Amino acid sequence: MSDTTNINTGVAGSLVMIVLTAAFVILLVSFYRRYKRASKPENDQE
């Protein structure tokens, strides 16, 4: 198995991981806000 190539991700891999993590956090915050809004009693909207 010495013919396998080692892929060096470097800066590109770091940038991709930062972008994916930021997108995941944004989605979590968005769904949390939607959940909090949906779980409130909706008596004020009538």
Secondary structure, DSSP 8 states (H G I E B T S, - for coil): -TT------HHHHHHHHHHHHHHHHHHHHHHHHHHHHHHS---TT-
